């Protein structure tokens, strides 16, 4: 992409999110430090942007009032009847509809039970359902604590986004901490399952970070906000390579952590 094309995309990103970190810009657009500094010089000089102490950029243009004031006509001598007319009203702008999809950097986490097929064969279906529901409840509590977004519950697996709908500068770290928190919580629950059923549950986690397009998918009656692109696919493959009760992360996520 040319300098102007990258600049336009960064401006669009700032308008949508309000702020963006320097590390995210370098990752999304494959920039070196000199190129990033040239872009910052242009943004800070020409656009309503300020530097957040070197950590990133913040969009400062206050356009959220959503009101348009009609211009006042020039004052002229009017007959008494015309002078009695009311001044123009201030009409608020109707909010713009949300976009169908948006580009953003996302950290995607896949998490599932290890050997779930074997586990289901060892338990009565109702008991297996209770085990899966307890596992999902534990995971959901930890994910919520770190402000993750559960995009899908895939039976014994979970697809989780960090950076949507609310972005954070430390989304990659939040994903890793979530995985560690799930292991800790599952360890406590496994003690009771071991006593009652004589079995243990193990979990594996895969994490990858990158640029996605996220928006509404599905048809009438069932629609979901899903991220498309290579990032979810890579996260899924990484999760498949993880050993039981371990987290496997991509190089992109590792650098951010």
C-alpha positions in Angstrom: 0.0 0.0 0.0 1.1 3.6 -0.6 1.7 6.1 2.2 -1.6 7.8 1.6 -3.5 4.5 1.6 -2.1 3.4 5.0 -2.7 6.9 6.3 -6.4 6.7 5.3 -6.8 3.3 6.9 -5.3 4.5 10.2 -7.6 7.6 10.2 -10.6 5.3 9.7 -9.4 3.0 12.5 -9.0 6.0 14.9 -12.4 7.3 14.1 -14.0 3.9 14.8 -12.0 3.0 18.0 -11.0 6.4 19.3 -7.4 5.2 19.9 -4.9 2.7 18.7 -1.6 1.5 20.0 1.7 1.9 18.2 2.4 -1.8 18.4 -1.0 -2.5 16.8 -0.2 -0.2 13.9 3.2 -1.8 13.3 1.6 -5.3 13.4 -1.4 -4.4 11.2 0.5 -2.6 8.5 4.0 -4.2 8.8 5.7 -0.9 9.6 9.2 -0.2 10.8 9.9 2.6 13.3 10.9 5.2 10.7 7.8 4.7 8.6 5.6 4.8 11.7 7.2 8.0 12.8 6.5 9.6 9.4 2.9 8.6 9.6 2.6 10.0 13.2 4.1 13.3 12.0 1.5 13.6 9.3 -1.4 12.6 11.6 -0.3 14.9 14.5 0.3 17.9 12.1 -2.8 17.7 9.9 -5.5 15.8 11.8 -7.2 16.0 15.3 -4.9 13.4 16.8 -2.7 13.5 19.9 0.2 11.3 21.0 -0.5 9.2 24.1 3.0 9.5 25.6 4.5 7.4 22.9 2.2 4.4 23.5 -0.2 5.2 20.7 -2.5 7.7 19.1 -5.9 9.2 20.3 -8.5 10.8 18.0 -9.6 14.1 19.6 -12.1 15.5 17.2 -15.4 16.0 19.1 -18.1 15.2 16.5 -20.4 13.2 18.8 -22.9 16.0 19.5 -25.1 14.9 16.6 -26.7 18.3 16.1 -26.9 20.6 13.1 -27.7 24.3 13.6 -29.4 26.0 10.7 -27.6 29.2 9.6 -29.2 32.5 10.7 -30.4 34.7 7.8 -28.9 38.1 7.4 -30.8 40.8 9.4 -33.0 43.0 7.2 -35.9 45.3 7.9 -39.1 43.2 7.8 -42.7 44.0 8.2 -44.1 43.3 11.6 -45.7 40.0 10.5 -42.4 38.7 9.2 -40.6 39.7 12.4 -43.0 37.5 14.4 -41.8 34.3 12.7 -40.0 31.8 14.9 -36.3 31.2 14.5 -35.1 28.0 12.9 -35.1 24.9 15.2 -32.1 22.9 16.0 -32.7 19.3 14.7 -30.6 16.4 16.0 -29.1 14.1 13.4 -30.4 10.6 13.4 -27.7 8.1 14.3 -26.0 6.4 11.4 -26.7 2.7 11.0 -23.9 0.4 12.2 -21.6 -0.9 9.5 -22.2 -4.4 8.2 -18.6 -5.4 9.1 -15.4 -3.8 10.3 -11.7 -4.4 10.2 -9.9 -4.7 13.5 -7.0 -6.4 15.3 -8.3 -9.3 17.3 -6.9 -11.9 19.6 -8.7 -15.2 19.0 -8.7 -18.1 21.6 -9.9 -21.6 21.0 -10.4 -23.8 24.1 -11.7 -27.4 24.3 -11.8 -30.5 26.4 -9.1 -33.1 25.6 -10.4 -36.6 24.6 -14.0 -35.6 24.9 -15.1 -38.5 22.7 -13.5 -40.9 25.2 -15.0 -39.1 28.1 -18.5 -39.3 26.6 -18.1 -43.1 26.2 -17.2 -43.4 29.9 -20.2 -41.5 31.2 -24.0 -41.7 31.0 -25.2 -39.1 28.6 -26.8 -37.1 31.4 -23.6 -37.2 33.4 -21.6 -36.2 30.4 -23.9 -33.3 29.8 -23.4 -32.1 33.4 -19.6 -32.4 33.0 -19.7 -30.2 29.8 -22.0 -27.7 31.3 -19.8 -27.3 34.4 -16.8 -26.9 32.1 -18.5 -24.2 30.1 -19.6 -22.4 33.3 -16.1 -22.4 34.6 -14.7 -21.1 31.3 -17.4 -18.4 31.0 -16.7 -17.0 34.4 -13.0 -16.6 33.7 -13.5 -15.2 30.2 -15.9 -12.6 31.6 -13.4 -11.6 34.3 -10.9 -10.6 31.6 -13.5 -9.0 29.4 -13.4 -11.6 26.7 -16.3 -12.2 24.3 -17.6 -15.7 23.7 -18.4 -15.8 20.0 -19.5 -19.5 19.9 -20.1 -22.5 22.2 -19.0 -25.4 20.1 -20.1 -28.4 22.2 -17.1 -29.0 24.3 -15.2 -26.1 22.8 -15.3 -22.3 23.0 -14.4 -19.6 20.4 -13.5 -16.4 22.3 -12.5 -12.9 21.1 -10.4 -10.4 22.9 -10.6 -7.0 21.4 -14.3 -7.2 20.5 -16.6 -5.5 21.1 -14.4 -3.4 23.3 -10.7 -3.2 22.4 -7.9 -3.0 25.0 -4.2 -2.4 24.6 -3.4 -5.7 26.4 -5.9 -8.0 24.7 -3.2 -10.6 24.0 -2.2 -10.6 27.7 -5.9 -10.9 28.7 -6.2 -14.0 26.5 -3.2 -15.7 28.0 -4.3 -14.9 31.6 -7.8 -16.3 30.7 -6.2 -19.6 29.7 -4.2 -19.8 32.9 -7.3 -18.9 34.9 -9.3 -21.7 33.2 -6.6 -24.3 34.1 -6.6 -23.2 37.7 -10.4 -23.3 38.0 -10.6 -26.6 36.2 -8.0 -28.1 38.6 -10.2 -27.3 41.5 -13.3 -28.9 39.9 -11.4 -32.0 38.8 -10.8 -33.0 42.4 -14.5 -33.6 42.9 -14.9 -35.3 39.6 -12.0 -37.6 40.4 -13.6 -38.6 43.7 -17.1 -39.1 42.2 -16.4 -40.6 38.8 -12.7 -41.6 38.9 -11.9 -39.5 35.8 -10.1 -36.3 35.1 -10.8 -33.5 32.6 -8.0 -31.8 30.7 -8.2 -28.6 28.6 -6.0 -27.2 25.8 -5.9 -23.6 24.5 -4.7 -22.0 21.3 -4.3 -18.3 20.8 -3.4 -16.1 17.7 -3.6 -12.4 17.1 -4.1 -10.5 13.8 -6.3 -8.5 11.5 -9.8 -9.8 10.8 -13.1 -8.6 9.4 -15.9 -9.0 11.9 -19.6 -8.6 11.3 -23.0 -10.3 11.3 -23.2 -13.8 9.8 -26.1 -16.2 9.3 -29.6 -16.1 8.0 -33.1 -15.4 9.3 -33.7 -16.7 12.8 -30.0 -17.2 13.7 -27.3 -14.6 13.3 -23.9 -14.2 15.0 -21.0 -11.7 15.1 -18.1 -13.7 13.6 -14.6 -12.8 12.7 -13.4 -13.9 9.3 -9.9 -14.3 7.9 -6.9 -16.4 8.6 -6.7 -15.6 12.3 -9.5 -17.9 13.6 -8.2 -20.7 11.4 -4.6 -20.4 12.7 -5.9 -20.2 16.3 -7.8 -23.4 15.8 -4.8 -25.2 14.3 -2.6 -24.0 17.1 -5.1 -25.2 19.7 -5.0 -28.7 18.1 -1.2 -28.8 18.6 -1.3 -27.9 22.3 -0.6 -30.6 24.9 -3.3 -31.2 27.6 -3.5 -28.4 30.1 -1.2 -26.1 28.2 -1.5 -22.9 26.1 0.0 -22.7 22.6 0.3 -19.2 21.2 1.4 -17.9 17.8 4.6 -15.8 17.3 2.4 -12.7 16.8 0.7 -13.2 20.1 3.9 -14.1 21.9 5.6 -10.8 20.8 2.6 -8.8 22.1 2.6 -10.7 25.4 
